[in-house]
Amino acid sequence: MEKKILIAVDGSPASDRAVDYVGLMEGAMIKNLKVVLFHAMTPIPPFMRREGQSDTDTYRRVGELERRNRKAAQEVLGNARQRLMDHGLSEEHIEVKAMPRAADAARDILFEAEHGLYDALVMGRRGLSKAQELFVGSVTNKVVQHAERLPVWIVGGRVHSLKVLCAVDGSEGALKAVDHMAFMLGHNPECEITLFHVGASLANYCPLNFAVEEAELHQEIQGDLMSSEAECMDNFYARAVRVLMEGGLSRDQIETKSKEGGMSVPAAIAEEVKTGDYGTVVVGRRGQNRSFFLGHVSDKVLSRGENFAVWIVG
């Protein structure tokens, strides 16, 4: 089945890394991929357009700015297309699209992403400059926070590893992340996926300070949490593995791994990514308490995302 993704590009090193990441994944991991390269052109100041309706010189300057913007967009898109082709993606599987910026960059990207029937949106994590802030943190954060109907892949730095880590917590949100992986990566014998769970810790649920005399109560609650969570994760792993295998992966391509509580979830994920040399981290947008990843884990994982990509799946 064909997969269709949108890459927002602006010619910056960060967007180049995003393009390279898609080229790497397409070459080794994702089959039947169609890519649309999208560029939101620099807007013409509204006051110039208004003045151009009555002033000939201003009208001429507006026309010149529009020509320059179109030329710059063609260069950005042409370079990105060539990068994909250098990775082996065929030209007929690449479409380029330049649009005048109608609103702020984040809204324009989201509008295209949500109306183009894409399977994922890909962005780099930093932009060329503050004047060209297509990928500056505020824009990326806006896209991540509001693209709830579409998986967003944020690429930080140069990605070389093909190993995939999926952070799971037993929730339906995590299962949606697994389903997205199965669709994008299925039927590929080279794929290696680790389902990674950070074990129960009372500190991850509520910041309670127990007195010394309450140590026994603390241990009892902690034990109850671990017992309940172990049963939940056993059931979840069975469902997740079944979804991945139905997507075309074999059982020996899937590893399940848990880390006992004591470390924060983002720190545990970051440590596992580093020690395991993963190139992609997949998280669900909604966790057990509906905000487990959103605004907490995903943001912190993104902030540490050097030389790996983060898929945030709604």
PyMOL commands that set and color helices and strands:
alter all, ss='L'
color gray80, all
select helices_A, chain A and resi 13-28+46-52+56-86+91-93+105-115+133-135+137-146+172-185+202-205+212-246+251-253+265-276+293-303
alter helices_A, ss='H'
color red, helices_A
select strands_A, chain A and resi 3-8+33-41+94-100+120-124+152-156+164-167+193-198+254-259+280-284+308-313
alter strands_A, ss='S'
color yellow, strands_A
deselect
rebuild
show_as cartoon
